[in-house]
Amino acid sequence: MGTPPKLGMDEFFEWLIEEDDERGKENQKEIVLVKKVCMLGDPAVGKTSLIRRFVYDVFDDKYIETIGAKVTKKKLRIQYVPTGQTFQLRMMIWDIAGQSALDFVKPSYYRDAEGAIVVTDLTRKSTLANVPKWANSLWDVTGQVPFVLVGNKNDIEKEREVTDIDLADMAAKYKVPYLKMSAKEGDFVETAFRGLGLALIQRYIEKKK
């Protein structure tokens, strides 16, 4: 796999809207939403692996040189049961490229984000302890947007340091859902993104009231 193309901001926004004909072709009953989602968590927790497992078309990754992030597009169709509406959710999934420690994250990475996946490594309890730093750094820029707390590497049971109770307690602190998963095996990866998608749609509907 080659190195993703490096884009300036103008080129990035051209790429973002390059499907200009698609909107006119969509089923008129569908509501199309484009939402920026950030992947957060300590280095080596598996953020990029989760994206690749979820998206599949990894060749579509783009690297924004001025921000230091890769952005991947993924479309989801979600039926919102309370209203009976069908949404086509276009997630723009932002992943910190290279230096992913919190100290190196620029505020521009969070700007305009409407949700996040916060990833911990179940084999390293320190990555769970750092969740408040990631959540607070996000909310300092965006306000209290929804996020899903993910415990990755659930397949490595013998090395596990984070218990179910640990994960549940951290999620309860922020009143967010949580999931254990394995990017390697694909368990519940799409469930996490779909869960976040539903939260984004719910937030959109509440704002429209």
MIMITOR-462839 format. One record per residue (C-alpha): x, y, z; residue number from 1. Coordinates in Angstrom, 1 decimal. Example, Ala and Ser with C-alpha at 12.3 -4.5 7.8 and 13.67 -1.06 7.14 Angstrom:
# MIMITOR-462839
{site {12.3, -4.5, 7.8}, 1}
{site {13.7, -1.1, 7.1}, 2}
# end
This chain:
# MIMITOR-462839
{site {0.0, 0.0, 0.0}, 1}
{site {1.4, 3.4, -1.0}, 2}
{site {1.6, 6.5, 1.2}, 3}
{site {-1.7, 8.4, 1.2}, 4}
{site {-1.6, 11.7, -0.9}, 5}
{site {-0.9, 14.8, 1.1}, 6}
{site {-3.5, 17.6, 0.7}, 7}
{site {-3.7, 21.2, 1.6}, 8}
{site {-7.0, 22.4, 3.0}, 9}
{site {-8.4, 23.6, -0.3}, 10}
{site {-7.7, 20.3, -1.9}, 11}
{site {-9.2, 18.5, 1.1}, 12}
{site {-12.5, 20.3, 0.7}, 13}
{site {-12.6, 19.5, -3.0}, 14}
{site {-12.1, 15.9, -2.1}, 15}
{site {-14.8, 16.1, 0.5}, 16}
{site {-17.5, 17.3, -2.0}, 17}
{site {-16.2, 15.4, -5.0}, 18}
{site {-19.3, 13.3, -5.1}, 19}
{site {-21.3, 16.3, -6.3}, 20}
{site {-23.6, 14.3, -8.6}, 21}
{site {-24.4, 11.8, -5.9}, 22}
{site {-26.6, 14.0, -3.8}, 23}
{site {-29.0, 14.5, -6.7}, 24}
{site {-29.2, 10.7, -7.3}, 25}
{site {-30.0, 9.8, -3.7}, 26}
{site {-33.4, 8.6, -2.8}, 27}
{site {-35.4, 11.7, -2.0}, 28}
{site {-36.8, 10.1, 1.2}, 29}
{site {-33.3, 9.9, 2.6}, 30}
{site {-31.8, 12.7, 4.6}, 31}
{site {-28.1, 13.1, 3.9}, 32}
{site {-25.9, 14.2, 6.7}, 33}
{site {-22.1, 14.8, 6.6}, 34}
{site {-20.5, 14.6, 10.1}, 35}
{site {-16.9, 14.9, 11.2}, 36}
{site {-15.9, 12.1, 13.7}, 37}
{site {-12.6, 12.0, 15.6}, 38}
{site {-10.7, 8.9, 16.7}, 39}
{site {-9.1, 9.5, 20.1}, 40}
{site {-6.9, 7.5, 22.4}, 41}
{site {-3.3, 6.9, 23.4}, 42}
{site {-0.7, 5.7, 20.8}, 43}
{site {-0.9, 2.0, 19.8}, 44}
{site {-4.4, 1.4, 21.1}, 45}
{site {-5.6, 0.4, 17.6}, 46}
{site {-7.4, 3.5, 16.3}, 47}
{site {-6.2, 3.2, 12.7}, 48}
{site {-6.8, -0.6, 12.7}, 49}
{site {-10.4, 0.0, 13.8}, 50}
{site {-10.9, 2.4, 10.9}, 51}
{site {-9.5, 0.0, 8.4}, 52}
{site {-11.7, -2.8, 9.7}, 53}
{site {-14.8, -0.6, 9.5}, 54}
{site {-14.2, 1.2, 6.2}, 55}
{site {-12.5, -1.5, 4.0}, 56}
{site {-11.7, 0.9, 1.1}, 57}
{site {-8.4, 2.0, 2.7}, 58}
{site {-7.1, 3.4, -0.5}, 59}
{site {-9.4, 6.3, 0.0}, 60}
{site {-7.5, 7.6, 3.0}, 61}
{site {-6.2, 11.2, 2.6}, 62}
{site {-3.6, 12.9, 4.6}, 63}
{site {-4.0, 16.6, 5.5}, 64}
{site {-0.5, 17.9, 5.9}, 65}
{site {-1.3, 21.2, 7.6}, 66}
{site {-3.3, 19.4, 10.4}, 67}
{site {-1.4, 16.1, 10.7}, 68}
{site {-4.4, 13.8, 10.2}, 69}
{site {-5.8, 11.2, 7.9}, 70}
{site {-9.5, 11.5, 6.9}, 71}
{site {-11.5, 8.5, 5.7}, 72}
{site {-15.0, 8.6, 4.3}, 73}
{site {-17.6, 6.0, 5.1}, 74}
{site {-21.3, 6.1, 4.3}, 75}
{site {-24.0, 4.4, 6.5}, 76}
{site {-27.7, 4.1, 6.0}, 77}
{site {-29.5, 4.3, 9.3}, 78}
{site {-33.2, 3.9, 10.0}, 79}
{site {-34.2, 6.2, 12.9}, 80}
{site {-37.0, 4.3, 14.4}, 81}
{site {-38.6, 7.0, 16.6}, 82}
{site {-39.4, 9.2, 13.5}, 83}
{site {-39.4, 6.5, 10.8}, 84}
{site {-36.8, 8.6, 8.8}, 85}
{site {-34.0, 7.1, 6.8}, 86}
{site {-30.6, 8.8, 7.0}, 87}
{site {-27.6, 8.5, 4.8}, 88}
{site {-24.8, 9.4, 7.2}, 89}
{site {-21.5, 10.3, 5.6}, 90}
{site {-18.9, 10.0, 8.3}, 91}
{site {-15.6, 11.9, 7.8}, 92}
{site {-13.4, 9.9, 10.2}, 93}
{site {-10.4, 11.8, 11.3}, 94}
{site {-7.4, 9.9, 12.6}, 95}
{site {-4.2, 11.5, 14.0}, 96}
{site {-1.3, 10.5, 11.7}, 97}
{site {2.1, 9.8, 13.1}, 98}
{site {2.5, 11.5, 16.5}, 99}
{site {-0.7, 10.6, 18.3}, 100}
{site {0.1, 11.5, 21.9}, 101}
{site {-2.3, 14.1, 23.4}, 102}
{site {0.4, 16.8, 23.7}, 103}
{site {0.8, 16.8, 19.9}, 104}
{site {-2.9, 17.1, 19.0}, 105}
{site {-3.8, 20.5, 17.5}, 106}
{site {-7.1, 22.2, 18.3}, 107}
{site {-7.8, 22.2, 14.6}, 108}
{site {-8.1, 18.4, 14.8}, 109}
{site {-11.2, 18.8, 17.0}, 110}
{site {-12.7, 21.8, 15.3}, 111}
{site {-16.2, 21.1, 13.9}, 112}
{site {-16.2, 17.5, 15.2}, 113}
{site {-19.7, 16.3, 16.1}, 114}
{site {-18.7, 13.0, 17.7}, 115}
{site {-15.8, 10.7, 18.6}, 116}
{site {-14.7, 7.2, 19.2}, 117}
{site {-12.4, 7.1, 22.2}, 118}
{site {-10.3, 3.9, 22.1}, 119}
{site {-8.5, 2.2, 25.0}, 120}
{site {-6.3, -0.9, 25.0}, 121}
{site {-7.7, -3.6, 27.3}, 122}
{site {-4.2, -4.9, 27.9}, 123}
{site {-2.9, -1.5, 29.2}, 124}
{site {-4.8, 0.0, 32.1}, 125}
{site {-2.9, 3.3, 31.6}, 126}
{site {-4.8, 3.9, 28.3}, 127}
{site {-8.1, 3.8, 30.3}, 128}
{site {-6.7, 6.2, 32.9}, 129}
{site {-6.0, 8.7, 30.1}, 130}
{site {-9.6, 8.7, 28.8}, 131}
{site {-10.6, 11.8, 30.8}, 132}
{site {-7.7, 13.8, 29.2}, 133}
{site {-8.9, 12.8, 25.7}, 134}
{site {-12.6, 13.5, 26.5}, 135}
{site {-11.9, 16.8, 28.1}, 136}
{site {-9.6, 18.0, 25.3}, 137}
{site {-12.3, 17.2, 22.8}, 138}
{site {-15.1, 18.8, 24.8}, 139}
{site {-13.0, 21.9, 25.5}, 140}
{site {-13.2, 22.7, 21.8}, 141}
{site {-16.5, 21.1, 20.7}, 142}
{site {-18.8, 21.2, 23.8}, 143}
{site {-20.3, 17.9, 25.0}, 144}
{site {-20.6, 16.1, 21.7}, 145}
{site {-21.4, 12.4, 21.9}, 146}
{site {-18.7, 9.7, 21.9}, 147}
{site {-18.5, 6.0, 22.3}, 148}
{site {-15.9, 4.4, 24.6}, 149}
{site {-14.2, 1.4, 23.1}, 150}
{site {-12.1, -1.3, 24.7}, 151}
{site {-9.9, -2.7, 21.9}, 152}
{site {-7.9, -5.9, 21.8}, 153}
{site {-10.5, -8.0, 23.5}, 154}
{site {-9.0, -11.0, 21.8}, 155}
{site {-5.9, -10.9, 24.0}, 156}
{site {-7.6, -12.3, 27.1}, 157}
{site {-4.5, -13.5, 28.9}, 158}
{site {-2.9, -10.0, 28.9}, 159}
{site {-6.0, -8.1, 29.8}, 160}
{site {-5.7, -5.5, 32.6}, 161}
{site {-8.9, -3.5, 32.1}, 162}
{site {-12.0, -5.2, 33.6}, 163}
{site {-15.6, -4.9, 32.5}, 164}
{site {-16.3, -2.9, 35.6}, 165}
{site {-13.4, -0.6, 34.9}, 166}
{site {-14.8, 0.2, 31.4}, 167}
{site {-18.3, 0.5, 32.6}, 168}
{site {-17.3, 2.9, 35.4}, 169}
{site {-15.4, 5.2, 33.0}, 170}
{site {-18.3, 5.2, 30.6}, 171}
{site {-20.8, 6.0, 33.4}, 172}
{site {-18.6, 9.0, 34.4}, 173}
{site {-19.3, 10.6, 30.9}, 174}
{site {-22.7, 9.0, 30.4}, 175}
{site {-21.7, 7.4, 27.2}, 176}
{site {-22.1, 3.9, 25.8}, 177}
{site {-19.1, 1.5, 25.8}, 178}
{site {-18.1, -1.6, 23.9}, 179}
{site {-15.4, -4.3, 24.0}, 180}
{site {-14.1, -5.2, 20.6}, 181}
{site {-11.2, -6.6, 18.6}, 182}
{site {-10.0, -4.8, 15.5}, 183}
{site {-8.1, -8.0, 14.6}, 184}
{site {-11.2, -10.2, 14.6}, 185}
{site {-13.8, -7.5, 13.7}, 186}
{site {-16.0, -8.0, 16.7}, 187}
{site {-18.5, -5.2, 17.3}, 188}
{site {-16.4, -2.7, 15.3}, 189}
{site {-19.4, -1.6, 13.1}, 190}
{site {-21.6, -1.6, 16.1}, 191}
{site {-19.6, 1.1, 17.7}, 192}
{site {-19.7, 3.3, 14.6}, 193}
{site {-23.4, 2.7, 14.1}, 194}
{site {-24.1, 3.5, 17.7}, 195}
{site {-22.2, 6.8, 17.3}, 196}
{site {-24.2, 7.4, 14.1}, 197}
{site {-27.5, 7.0, 15.9}, 198}
{site {-26.3, 9.5, 18.6}, 199}
{site {-25.3, 12.0, 15.8}, 200}
{site {-28.8, 11.6, 14.2}, 201}
{site {-30.5, 12.1, 17.5}, 202}
{site {-28.5, 15.2, 18.2}, 203}
{site {-29.4, 16.5, 14.7}, 204}
{site {-33.1, 15.9, 15.3}, 205}
{site {-33.0, 17.6, 18.7}, 206}
{site {-31.4, 20.7, 17.2}, 207}
{site {-34.1, 20.9, 14.5}, 208}
{site {-36.9, 21.1, 17.1}, 209}
# end
